[in-house]
Amino acid sequence: MRRYGLRKTHARKEEPKPEPTVTQEQLDELEPGDTVFHKAFGCGRIIDIDEACIEVTFDSDDKKKPSRKFLFPGSFSQGLLQIG
């Protein structure tokens, strides 16, 4: 005889999110020319930075895409960018 009903599932343990590795002091000190790191694009150099956006040129980029823009400081708090 076959049983019908809900199958037992194991509840996944949610891992705590790691604390951001960058402090507000470090973010305040960032300026054009500083080095940052991105998982996919590698090492890059800050071209421009303001209260809402950070523009970075990466060594791996070609002439078609000379720079990339990220939200600031959200890209650091989310772990997309790291101070290099």
PDB file of N, CA, C and O in Angstrom:
ATOM      1  N   MET A   1       0.832  -1.171   0.000  1.00  0.00           N
ATOM      2  CA  MET A   1       0.000   0.000   0.000  1.00  0.00           C
ATOM      3  C   MET A   1       0.883   1.243   0.000  1.00  0.00           C
ATOM      4  O   MET A   1       1.880   1.303   0.719  1.00  0.00           O
ATOM      5  N   ARG A   2       0.522   2.209  -0.790  1.00  0.00           N
ATOM      6  CA  ARG A   2       1.327   3.407  -0.948  1.00  0.00           C
ATOM      7  C   ARG A   2       0.783   4.530  -0.072  1.00  0.00           C
ATOM      8  O   ARG A   2      -0.429   4.715   0.038  1.00  0.00           O
ATOM      9  N   ARG A   3       1.688   5.271   0.545  1.00  0.00           N
ATOM     10  CA  ARG A   3       1.279   6.391   1.389  1.00  0.00           C
ATOM     11  C   ARG A   3       1.326   7.679   0.590  1.00  0.00           C
ATOM     12  O   ARG A   3       2.270   7.934  -0.157  1.00  0.00           O
ATOM     13  N   TYR A   4       0.320   8.462   0.757  1.00  0.00           N
ATOM     14  CA  TYR A   4       0.277   9.773   0.120  1.00  0.00           C
ATOM     15  C   TYR A   4       0.333  10.837   1.204  1.00  0.00           C
ATOM     16  O   TYR A   4      -0.238  10.683   2.284  1.00  0.00           O
ATOM     17  N   GLY A   5       1.008  11.877   0.902  1.00  0.00           N
ATOM     18  CA  GLY A   5       1.079  12.951   1.889  1.00  0.00           C
ATOM     19  C   GLY A   5       2.360  13.748   1.699  1.00  0.00           C
ATOM     20  O   GLY A   5       3.044  13.643   0.680  1.00  0.00           O
ATOM     21  N   LEU A   6       2.648  14.515   2.671  1.00  0.00           N
ATOM     22  CA  LEU A   6       3.829  15.363   2.588  1.00  0.00           C
ATOM     23  C   LEU A   6       5.075  14.555   2.887  1.00  0.00           C
ATOM     24  O   LEU A   6       5.109  13.688   3.760  1.00  0.00           O
ATOM     25  N   ARG A   7       6.060  14.874   2.142  1.00  0.00           N
ATOM     26  CA  ARG A   7       7.341  14.230   2.344  1.00  0.00           C
ATOM     27  C   ARG A   7       8.126  15.025   3.369  1.00  0.00           C
ATOM     28  O   ARG A   7       8.083  16.255   3.373  1.00  0.00           O
ATOM     29  N   LYS A   8       8.834  14.339   4.225  1.00  0.00           N
ATOM     30  CA  LYS A   8       9.660  15.039   5.203  1.00  0.00           C
ATOM     31  C   LYS A   8      10.793  15.744   4.486  1.00  0.00           C
ATOM     32  O   LYS A   8      11.474  15.171   3.635  1.00  0.00           O
ATOM     33  N   THR A   9      10.968  16.953   4.838  1.00  0.00           N
ATOM     34  CA  THR A   9      12.096  17.697   4.292  1.00  0.00           C
ATOM     35  C   THR A   9      12.929  18.199   5.446  1.00  0.00           C
ATOM     36  O   THR A   9      12.428  18.486   6.533  1.00  0.00           O
ATOM     37  N   HIS A  10      14.165  18.291   5.187  1.00  0.00           N
ATOM     38  CA  HIS A  10      15.066  18.804   6.214  1.00  0.00           C
ATOM     39  C   HIS A  10      15.160  20.310   6.056  1.00  0.00           C
ATOM     40  O   HIS A  10      15.446  20.827   4.975  1.00  0.00           O
ATOM     41  N   ALA A  11      14.921  20.976   7.120  1.00  0.00           N
ATOM     42  CA  ALA A  11      15.012  22.435   7.081  1.00  0.00           C
ATOM     43  C   ALA A  11      16.481  22.830   6.900  1.00  0.00           C
ATOM     44  O   ALA A  11      17.373  22.347   7.598  1.00  0.00           O
ATOM     45  N   ARG A  12      16.686  23.710   5.954  1.00  0.00           N
ATOM     46  CA  ARG A  12      18.054  24.183   5.736  1.00  0.00           C
ATOM     47  C   ARG A  12      18.414  25.188   6.817  1.00  0.00           C
ATOM     48  O   ARG A  12      17.633  26.072   7.171  1.00  0.00           O
ATOM     49  N   LYS A  13      19.583  25.022   7.307  1.00  0.00           N
ATOM     50  CA  LYS A  13      20.071  25.985   8.283  1.00  0.00           C
ATOM     51  C   LYS A  13      20.596  27.182   7.519  1.00  0.00           C
ATOM     52  O   LYS A  13      21.481  27.063   6.671  1.00  0.00           O
ATOM     53  N   GLU A  14      20.044  28.318   7.829  1.00  0.00           N
ATOM     54  CA  GLU A  14      20.530  29.519   7.164  1.00  0.00           C
ATOM     55  C   GLU A  14      21.815  29.959   7.830  1.00  0.00           C
ATOM     56  O   GLU A  14      21.884  30.160   9.043  1.00  0.00           O
ATOM     57  N   GLU A  15      22.825  30.100   7.002  1.00  0.00           N
ATOM     58  CA  GLU A  15      24.106  30.544   7.523  1.00  0.00           C
ATOM     59  C   GLU A  15      24.038  32.045   7.734  1.00  0.00           C
ATOM     60  O   GLU A  15      23.477  32.771   6.914  1.00  0.00           O
ATOM     61  N   PRO A  16      24.605  32.504   8.825  1.00  0.00           N
ATOM     62  CA  PRO A  16      24.594  33.943   9.047  1.00  0.00           C
ATOM     63  C   PRO A  16      25.409  34.656   7.975  1.00  0.00           C
ATOM     64  O   PRO A  16      26.451  34.170   7.536  1.00  0.00           O
ATOM     65  N   LYS A  17      24.909  35.817   7.567  1.00  0.00           N
ATOM     66  CA  LYS A  17      25.636  36.581   6.561  1.00  0.00           C
ATOM     67  C   LYS A  17      26.897  37.153   7.190  1.00  0.00           C
ATOM     68  O   LYS A  17      26.860  37.677   8.304  1.00  0.00           O
ATOM     69  N   PRO A  18      27.999  37.054   6.482  1.00  0.00           N
ATOM     70  CA  PRO A  18      29.228  37.594   7.061  1.00  0.00           C
ATOM     71  C   PRO A  18      29.152  39.117   7.169  1.00  0.00           C
ATOM     72  O   PRO A  18      28.526  39.792   6.352  1.00  0.00           O
ATOM     73  N   GLU A  19      29.795  39.619   8.178  1.00  0.00           N
ATOM     74  CA  GLU A  19      29.849  41.062   8.359  1.00  0.00           C
ATOM     75  C   GLU A  19      30.673  41.664   7.223  1.00  0.00           C
ATOM     76  O   GLU A  19      31.631  41.053   6.749  1.00  0.00           O
ATOM     77  N   PRO A  20      30.295  42.866   6.792  1.00  0.00           N
ATOM     78  CA  PRO A  20      31.086  43.505   5.734  1.00  0.00           C
ATOM     79  C   PRO A  20      32.533  43.663   6.180  1.00  0.00           C
ATOM     80  O   PRO A  20      32.815  43.985   7.335  1.00  0.00           O
ATOM     81  N   THR A  21      33.427  43.433   5.256  1.00  0.00           N
ATOM     82  CA  THR A  21      34.845  43.501   5.581  1.00  0.00           C
ATOM     83  C   THR A  21      35.404  44.902   5.417  1.00  0.00           C
ATOM     84  O   THR A  21      36.607  45.117   5.560  1.00  0.00           O
ATOM     85  N   VAL A  22      34.540  45.849   5.121  1.00  0.00           N
ATOM     86  CA  VAL A  22      34.996  47.222   4.921  1.00  0.00           C
ATOM     87  C   VAL A  22      34.260  48.131   5.911  1.00  0.00           C
ATOM     88  O   VAL A  22      33.058  47.990   6.139  1.00  0.00           O
ATOM     89  N   THR A  23      35.010  49.054   6.483  1.00  0.00           N
ATOM     90  CA  THR A  23      34.431  49.974   7.455  1.00  0.00           C
ATOM     91  C   THR A  23      34.059  51.292   6.780  1.00  0.00           C
ATOM     92  O   THR A  23      34.502  51.578   5.668  1.00  0.00           O
ATOM     93  N   GLN A  24      33.253  52.078   7.454  1.00  0.00           N
ATOM     94  CA  GLN A  24      32.876  53.381   6.923  1.00  0.00           C
ATOM     95  C   GLN A  24      34.106  54.273   6.778  1.00  0.00           C
ATOM     96  O   GLN A  24      34.187  55.067   5.840  1.00  0.00           O
ATOM     97  N   GLU A  25      35.054  54.152   7.688  1.00  0.00           N
ATOM     98  CA  GLU A  25      36.298  54.935   7.594  1.00  0.00           C
ATOM     99  C   GLU A  25      37.039  54.615   6.306  1.00  0.00           C
ATOM    100  O   GLU A  25      37.526  55.515   5.621  1.00  0.00           O
ATOM    101  N   GLN A  26      37.122  53.335   5.978  1.00  0.00           N
ATOM    102  CA  GLN A  26      37.807  52.930   4.743  1.00  0.00           C
ATOM    103  C   GLN A  26      37.077  53.470   3.522  1.00  0.00           C
ATOM    104  O   GLN A  26      37.713  53.924   2.570  1.00  0.00           O
ATOM    105  N   LEU A  27      35.745  53.427   3.539  1.00  0.00           N
ATOM    106  CA  LEU A  27      34.969  53.953   2.414  1.00  0.00           C
ATOM    107  C   LEU A  27      35.173  55.455   2.267  1.00  0.00           C
ATOM    108  O   LEU A  27      35.273  55.968   1.152  1.00  0.00           O
ATOM    109  N   ASP A  28      35.235  56.153   3.386  1.00  0.00           N
ATOM    110  CA  ASP A  28      35.435  57.603   3.351  1.00  0.00           C
ATOM    111  C   ASP A  28      36.796  57.982   2.770  1.00  0.00           C
ATOM    112  O   ASP A  28      36.951  59.061   2.197  1.00  0.00           O
ATOM    113  N   GLU A  29      37.776  57.100   2.918  1.00  0.00           N
ATOM    114  CA  GLU A  29      39.134  57.390   2.443  1.00  0.00           C
ATOM    115  C   GLU A  29      39.360  57.034   0.973  1.00  0.00           C
ATOM    116  O   GLU A  29      40.392  57.393   0.407  1.00  0.00           O
ATOM    117  N   LEU A  30      38.411  56.333   0.346  1.00  0.00           N
ATOM    118  CA  LEU A  30      38.582  55.951  -1.056  1.00  0.00           C
ATOM    119  C   LEU A  30      38.631  57.183  -1.950  1.00  0.00           C
ATOM    120  O   LEU A  30      37.907  58.156  -1.737  1.00  0.00           O
ATOM    121  N   GLU A  31      39.499  57.120  -2.951  1.00  0.00           N
ATOM    122  CA  GLU A  31      39.608  58.214  -3.909  1.00  0.00           C
ATOM    123  C   GLU A  31      40.082  57.669  -5.248  1.00  0.00           C
ATOM    124  O   GLU A  31      40.592  56.550  -5.315  1.00  0.00           O
ATOM    125  N   PRO A  32      39.919  58.449  -6.318  1.00  0.00           N
ATOM    126  CA  PRO A  32      40.385  57.989  -7.634  1.00  0.00           C
ATOM    127  C   PRO A  32      41.861  57.583  -7.587  1.00  0.00           C
ATOM    128  O   PRO A  32      42.701  58.251  -6.983  1.00  0.00           O
ATOM    129  N   GLY A  33      42.134  56.466  -8.246  1.00  0.00           N
ATOM    130  CA  GLY A  33      43.489  55.923  -8.259  1.00  0.00           C
ATOM    131  C   GLY A  33      43.665  54.743  -7.328  1.00  0.00           C
ATOM    132  O   GLY A  33      44.600  53.960  -7.497  1.00  0.00           O
ATOM    133  N   ASP A  34      42.775  54.595  -6.335  1.00  0.00           N
ATOM    134  CA  ASP A  34      42.854  53.465  -5.408  1.00  0.00           C
ATOM    135  C   ASP A  34      42.473  52.171  -6.116  1.00  0.00           C
ATOM    136  O   ASP A  34      41.741  52.182  -7.105  1.00  0.00           O
ATOM    137  N   THR A  35      42.976  51.063  -5.600  1.00  0.00           N
ATOM    138  CA  THR A  35      42.733  49.746  -6.184  1.00  0.00           C
ATOM    139  C   THR A  35      41.586  49.052  -5.467  1.00  0.00           C
ATOM    140  O   THR A  35      41.473  49.116  -4.243  1.00  0.00           O
ATOM    141  N   VAL A  36      40.722  48.376  -6.260  1.00  0.00           N
ATOM    142  CA  VAL A  36      39.636  47.560  -5.718  1.00  0.00           C
ATOM    143  C   VAL A  36      39.670  46.198  -6.415  1.00  0.00           C
ATOM    144  O   VAL A  36      40.354  46.020  -7.422  1.00  0.00           O
ATOM    145  N   PHE A  37      38.923  45.248  -5.865  1.00  0.00           N
ATOM    146  CA  PHE A  37      38.881  43.900  -6.435  1.00  0.00           C
ATOM    147  C   PHE A  37      37.430  43.461  -6.603  1.00  0.00           C
ATOM    148  O   PHE A  37      36.593  43.705  -5.734  1.00  0.00           O
ATOM    149  N   HIS A  38      37.141  42.813  -7.727  1.00  0.00           N
ATOM    150  CA  HIS A  38      35.824  42.244  -8.028  1.00  0.00           C
ATOM    151  C   HIS A  38      36.031  40.783  -8.379  1.00  0.00           C
ATOM    152  O   HIS A  38      36.974  40.455  -9.100  1.00  0.00           O
ATOM    153  N   LYS A  39      35.168  39.887  -7.883  1.00  0.00           N
ATOM    154  CA  LYS A  39      35.323  38.442  -8.120  1.00  0.00           C
ATOM    155  C   LYS A  39      35.426  38.094  -9.599  1.00  0.00           C
ATOM    156  O   LYS A  39      36.283  37.301  -9.990  1.00  0.00           O
ATOM    157  N   ALA A  40      34.568  38.673 -10.419  1.00  0.00           N
ATOM    158  CA  ALA A  40      34.530  38.316 -11.834  1.00  0.00           C
ATOM    159  C   ALA A  40      35.513  39.122 -12.682  1.00  0.00           C
ATOM    160  O   ALA A  40      36.089  38.585 -13.629  1.00  0.00           O
ATOM    161  N   PHE A  41      35.710  40.388 -12.362  1.00  0.00           N
ATOM    162  CA  PHE A  41      36.517  41.260 -13.211  1.00  0.00           C
ATOM    163  C   PHE A  41      37.965  41.401 -12.756  1.00  0.00           C
ATOM    164  O   PHE A  41      38.810  41.869 -13.519  1.00  0.00           O
ATOM    165  N   GLY A  42      38.258  41.001 -11.523  1.00  0.00           N
ATOM    166  CA  GLY A  42      39.624  41.061 -11.023  1.00  0.00           C
ATOM    167  C   GLY A  42      39.962  42.424 -10.440  1.00  0.00           C
ATOM    168  O   GLY A  42      39.099  43.135  -9.925  1.00  0.00           O
ATOM    169  N   CYS A  43      41.242  42.768 -10.537  1.00  0.00           N
ATOM    170  CA  CYS A  43      41.731  44.028  -9.978  1.00  0.00           C
ATOM    171  C   CYS A  43      41.340  45.199 -10.861  1.00  0.00           C
ATOM    172  O   CYS A  43      41.342  45.103 -12.088  1.00  0.00           O
ATOM    173  N   GLY A  44      41.010  46.291 -10.222  1.00  0.00           N
ATOM    174  CA  GLY A  44      40.638  47.487 -10.952  1.00  0.00           C
ATOM    175  C   GLY A  44      41.076  48.736 -10.219  1.00  0.00           C
ATOM    176  O   GLY A  44      41.489  48.687  -9.061  1.00  0.00           O
ATOM    177  N   ARG A  45      40.977  49.853 -10.914  1.00  0.00           N
ATOM    178  CA  ARG A  45      41.379  51.132 -10.352  1.00  0.00           C
ATOM    179  C   ARG A  45      40.184  52.086 -10.404  1.00  0.00           C
ATOM    180  O   ARG A  45      39.488  52.169 -11.415  1.00  0.00           O
ATOM    181  N   ILE A  46      39.959  52.793  -9.314  1.00  0.00           N
ATOM    182  CA  ILE A  46      38.858  53.746  -9.242  1.00  0.00           C
ATOM    183  C   ILE A  46      39.166  54.929 -10.148  1.00  0.00           C
ATOM    184  O   ILE A  46      40.233  55.537 -10.066  1.00  0.00           O
ATOM    185  N   ILE A  47      38.197  55.244 -11.021  1.00  0.00           N
ATOM    186  CA  ILE A  47      38.324  56.402 -11.904  1.00  0.00           C
ATOM    187  C   ILE A  47      37.611  57.597 -11.298  1.00  0.00           C
ATOM    188  O   ILE A  47      38.142  58.707 -11.281  1.00  0.00           O
ATOM    189  N   ASP A  48      36.388  57.359 -10.795  1.00  0.00           N
ATOM    190  CA  ASP A  48      35.582  58.440 -10.237  1.00  0.00           C
ATOM    191  C   ASP A  48      34.731  57.875  -9.110  1.00  0.00           C
ATOM    192  O   ASP A  48      34.343  56.707  -9.131  1.00  0.00           O
ATOM    193  N   ILE A  49      34.449  58.716  -8.133  1.00  0.00           N
ATOM    194  CA  ILE A  49      33.646  58.282  -6.999  1.00  0.00           C
ATOM    195  C   ILE A  49      32.849  59.481  -6.482  1.00  0.00           C
ATOM    196  O   ILE A  49      33.377  60.586  -6.355  1.00  0.00           O
ATOM    197  N   ASP A  50      31.564  59.241  -6.187  1.00  0.00           N
ATOM    198  CA  ASP A  50      30.746  60.265  -5.546  1.00  0.00           C
ATOM    199  C   ASP A  50      29.836  59.582  -4.539  1.00  0.00           C
ATOM    200  O   ASP A  50      30.008  58.394  -4.267  1.00  0.00           O
ATOM    201  N   GLU A  51      28.875  60.300  -3.981  1.00  0.00           N
ATOM    202  CA  GLU A  51      28.048  59.733  -2.909  1.00  0.00           C
ATOM    203  C   GLU A  51      27.119  58.621  -3.381  1.00  0.00           C
ATOM    204  O   GLU A  51      26.596  57.883  -2.546  1.00  0.00           O
ATOM    205  N   ALA A  52      26.893  58.469  -4.688  1.00  0.00           N
ATOM    206  CA  ALA A  52      25.954  57.459  -5.186  1.00  0.00           C
ATOM    207  C   ALA A  52      26.585  56.393  -6.075  1.00  0.00           C
ATOM    208  O   ALA A  52      26.015  55.314  -6.236  1.00  0.00           O
ATOM    209  N   CYS A  53      27.740  56.673  -6.651  1.00  0.00           N
ATOM    210  CA  CYS A  53      28.293  55.802  -7.686  1.00  0.00           C
ATOM    211  C   CYS A  53      29.817  55.762  -7.612  1.00  0.00           C
ATOM    212  O   CYS A  53      30.469  56.736  -7.239  1.00  0.00           O
ATOM    213  N   ILE A  54      30.356  54.613  -7.978  1.00  0.00           N
ATOM    214  CA  ILE A  54      31.803  54.472  -8.101  1.00  0.00           C
ATOM    215  C   ILE A  54      32.095  53.904  -9.488  1.00  0.00           C
ATOM    216  O   ILE A  54      31.468  52.927  -9.898  1.00  0.00           O
ATOM    217  N   GLU A  55      33.030  54.501 -10.207  1.00  0.00           N
ATOM    218  CA  GLU A  55      33.393  54.054 -11.548  1.00  0.00           C
ATOM    219  C   GLU A  55      34.786  53.453 -11.497  1.00  0.00           C
ATOM    220  O   GLU A  55      35.731  54.061 -10.993  1.00  0.00           O
ATOM    221  N   VAL A  56      34.888  52.238 -12.033  1.00  0.00           N
ATOM    222  CA  VAL A  56      36.133  51.476 -11.934  1.00  0.00           C
ATOM    223  C   VAL A  56      36.531  50.968 -13.310  1.00  0.00           C
ATOM    224  O   VAL A  56      35.679  50.532 -14.084  1.00  0.00           O
ATOM    225  N   THR A  57      37.821  51.024 -13.618  1.00  0.00           N
ATOM    226  CA  THR A  57      38.348  50.384 -14.823  1.00  0.00           C
ATOM    227  C   THR A  57      39.116  49.138 -14.379  1.00  0.00           C
ATOM    228  O   THR A  57      39.928  49.189 -13.456  1.00  0.00           O
ATOM    229  N   PHE A  58      38.845  48.030 -15.046  1.00  0.00           N
ATOM    230  CA  PHE A  58      39.460  46.750 -14.680  1.00  0.00           C
ATOM    231  C   PHE A  58      40.497  46.346 -15.710  1.00  0.00           C
ATOM    232  O   PHE A  58      40.367  46.651 -16.896  1.00  0.00           O
ATOM    233  N   ASP A  59      41.528  45.656 -15.243  1.00  0.00           N
ATOM    234  CA  ASP A  59      42.585  45.174 -16.128  1.00  0.00           C
ATOM    235  C   ASP A  59      42.030  44.231 -17.189  1.00  0.00           C
ATOM    236  O   ASP A  59      42.552  44.175 -18.302  1.00  0.00           O
ATOM    237  N   SER A  60      40.969  43.486 -16.851  1.00  0.00           N
ATOM    238  CA  SER A  60      40.417  42.487 -17.765  1.00  0.00           C
ATOM    239  C   SER A  60      39.474  43.078 -18.811  1.00  0.00           C
ATOM    240  O   SER A  60      39.110  42.385 -19.760  1.00  0.00           O
ATOM    241  N   ASP A  61      39.070  44.341 -18.663  1.00  0.00           N
ATOM    242  CA  ASP A  61      38.148  44.962 -19.616  1.00  0.00           C
ATOM    243  C   ASP A  61      38.857  45.322 -20.913  1.00  0.00           C
ATOM    244  O   ASP A  61      40.065  45.557 -20.943  1.00  0.00           O
ATOM    245  N   ASP A  62      38.064  45.356 -21.990  1.00  0.00           N
ATOM    246  CA  ASP A  62      38.626  45.730 -23.284  1.00  0.00           C
ATOM    247  C   ASP A  62      38.219  47.163 -23.624  1.00  0.00           C
ATOM    248  O   ASP A  62      37.606  47.856 -22.812  1.00  0.00           O
ATOM    249  N   LYS A  63      38.562  47.587 -24.813  1.00  0.00           N
ATOM    250  CA  LYS A  63      38.290  48.968 -25.218  1.00  0.00           C
ATOM    251  C   LYS A  63      36.799  49.238 -25.415  1.00  0.00           C
ATOM    252  O   LYS A  63      36.373  50.391 -25.356  1.00  0.00           O
ATOM    253  N   LYS A  64      35.998  48.192 -25.648  1.00  0.00           N
ATOM    254  CA  LYS A  64      34.556  48.376 -25.812  1.00  0.00           C
ATOM    255  C   LYS A  64      33.903  48.796 -24.500  1.00  0.00           C
ATOM    256  O   LYS A  64      32.921  49.538 -24.508  1.00  0.00           O
ATOM    257  N   LYS A  65      34.428  48.338 -23.397  1.00  0.00           N
ATOM    258  CA  LYS A  65      33.885  48.636 -22.074  1.00  0.00           C
ATOM    259  C   LYS A  65      35.044  49.112 -21.194  1.00  0.00           C
ATOM    260  O   LYS A  65      35.566  48.342 -20.387  1.00  0.00           O
ATOM    261  N   PRO A  66      35.447  50.376 -21.348  1.00  0.00           N
ATOM    262  CA  PRO A  66      36.634  50.835 -20.630  1.00  0.00           C
ATOM    263  C   PRO A  66      36.445  50.985 -19.120  1.00  0.00           C
ATOM    264  O   PRO A  66      37.427  50.985 -18.378  1.00  0.00           O
ATOM    265  N   SER A  67      35.188  51.113 -18.647  1.00  0.00           N
ATOM    266  CA  SER A  67      34.956  51.224 -17.211  1.00  0.00           C
ATOM    267  C   SER A  67      33.569  50.699 -16.865  1.00  0.00           C
ATOM    268  O   SER A  67      32.714  50.528 -17.734  1.00  0.00           O
ATOM    269  N   ARG A  68      33.369  50.451 -15.585  1.00  0.00           N
ATOM    270  CA  ARG A  68      32.085  49.957 -15.093  1.00  0.00           C
ATOM    271  C   ARG A  68      31.672  50.786 -13.883  1.00  0.00           C
ATOM    272  O   ARG A  68      32.511  51.212 -13.090  1.00  0.00           O
ATOM    273  N   LYS A  69      30.369  51.007 -13.756  1.00  0.00           N
ATOM    274  CA  LYS A  69      29.852  51.781 -12.633  1.00  0.00           C
ATOM    275  C   LYS A  69      29.117  50.862 -11.666  1.00  0.00           C
ATOM    276  O   LYS A  69      28.419  49.932 -12.071  1.00  0.00           O
ATOM    277  N   PHE A  70      29.289  51.142 -10.387  1.00  0.00           N
ATOM    278  CA  PHE A  70      28.646  50.389  -9.312  1.00  0.00           C
ATOM    279  C   PHE A  70      28.013  51.369  -8.339  1.00  0.00           C
ATOM    280  O   PHE A  70      28.456  52.511  -8.218  1.00  0.00           O
ATOM    281  N   LEU A  71      26.974  50.916  -7.646  1.00  0.00           N
ATOM    282  CA  LEU A  71      26.375  51.734  -6.602  1.00  0.00           C
ATOM    283  C   LEU A  71      27.357  51.869  -5.448  1.00  0.00           C
ATOM    284  O   LEU A  71      28.056  50.920  -5.095  1.00  0.00           O
ATOM    285  N   PHE A  72      27.398  53.044  -4.875  1.00  0.00           N
ATOM    286  CA  PHE A  72      28.313  53.282  -3.766  1.00  0.00           C
ATOM    287  C   PHE A  72      27.521  53.788  -2.579  1.00  0.00           C
ATOM    288  O   PHE A  72      26.722  54.710  -2.744  1.00  0.00           O
ATOM    289  N   PRO A  73      27.697  53.249  -1.422  1.00  0.00           N
ATOM    290  CA  PRO A  73      28.650  52.222  -0.995  1.00  0.00           C
ATOM    291  C   PRO A  73      28.100  50.804  -1.055  1.00  0.00           C
ATOM    292  O   PRO A  73      28.756  49.871  -0.592  1.00  0.00           O
ATOM    293  N   GLY A  74      26.894  50.622  -1.624  1.00  0.00           N
ATOM    294  CA  GLY A  74      26.241  49.313  -1.643  1.00  0.00           C
ATOM    295  C   GLY A  74      27.070  48.188  -2.222  1.00  0.00           C
ATOM    296  O   GLY A  74      26.986  47.056  -1.747  1.00  0.00           O
ATOM    297  N   SER A  75      27.869  48.472  -3.239  1.00  0.00           N
ATOM    298  CA  SER A  75      28.673  47.418  -3.857  1.00  0.00           C
ATOM    299  C   SER A  75      29.702  46.847  -2.885  1.00  0.00           C
ATOM    300  O   SER A  75      30.101  45.690  -3.016  1.00  0.00           O
ATOM    301  N   PHE A  76      30.135  47.645  -1.914  1.00  0.00           N
ATOM    302  CA  PHE A  76      31.080  47.153  -0.908  1.00  0.00           C
ATOM    303  C   PHE A  76      30.345  46.398   0.194  1.00  0.00           C
ATOM    304  O   PHE A  76      30.809  45.346   0.634  1.00  0.00           O
ATOM    305  N   SER A  77      29.206  46.917   0.644  1.00  0.00           N
ATOM    306  CA  SER A  77      28.479  46.248   1.723  1.00  0.00           C
ATOM    307  C   SER A  77      27.900  44.919   1.256  1.00  0.00           C
ATOM    308  O   SER A  77      27.715  44.013   2.068  1.00  0.00           O
ATOM    309  N   GLN A  78      27.605  44.781  -0.052  1.00  0.00           N
ATOM    310  CA  GLN A  78      27.092  43.521  -0.595  1.00  0.00           C
ATOM    311  C   GLN A  78      28.212  42.543  -0.944  1.00  0.00           C
ATOM    312  O   GLN A  78      27.950  41.383  -1.260  1.00  0.00           O
ATOM    313  N   GLY A  79      29.437  43.002  -0.888  1.00  0.00           N
ATOM    314  CA  GLY A  79      30.567  42.138  -1.176  1.00  0.00           C
ATOM    315  C   GLY A  79      30.949  42.068  -2.646  1.00  0.00           C
ATOM    316  O   GLY A  79      31.799  41.257  -3.014  1.00  0.00           O
ATOM    317  N   LEU A  80      30.346  42.897  -3.503  1.00  0.00           N
ATOM    318  CA  LEU A  80      30.710  42.891  -4.927  1.00  0.00           C
ATOM    319  C   LEU A  80      32.115  43.436  -5.137  1.00  0.00           C
ATOM    320  O   LEU A  80      32.883  42.909  -5.942  1.00  0.00           O
ATOM    321  N   LEU A  81      32.437  44.478  -4.417  1.00  0.00           N
ATOM    322  CA  LEU A  81      33.764  45.072  -4.503  1.00  0.00           C
ATOM    323  C   LEU A  81      34.453  44.961  -3.155  1.00  0.00           C
ATOM    324  O   LEU A  81      33.812  45.006  -2.106  1.00  0.00           O
ATOM    325  N   GLN A  82      35.773  44.816  -3.203  1.00  0.00           N
ATOM    326  CA  GLN A  82      36.596  44.793  -2.001  1.00  0.00           C
ATOM    327  C   GLN A  82      37.726  45.787  -2.198  1.00  0.00           C
ATOM    328  O   GLN A  82      38.199  45.998  -3.315  1.00  0.00           O
ATOM    329  N   ILE A  83      38.144  46.382  -1.118  1.00  0.00           N
ATOM    330  CA  ILE A  83      39.260  47.309  -1.195  1.00  0.00           C
ATOM    331  C   ILE A  83      40.529  46.496  -1.375  1.00  0.00           C
ATOM    332  O   ILE A  83      40.824  45.599  -0.584  1.00  0.00           O
ATOM    333  N   GLY A  84      41.271  46.814  -2.415  1.00  0.00           N
ATOM    334  CA  GLY A  84      42.459  46.026  -2.753  1.00  0.00           C
ATOM    335  C   GLY A  84      43.670  46.631  -2.206  1.00  0.00           C
ATOM    336  O   GLY A  84      44.765  46.101  -2.394  1.00  0.00           O
TER     337      GLY A  84
END
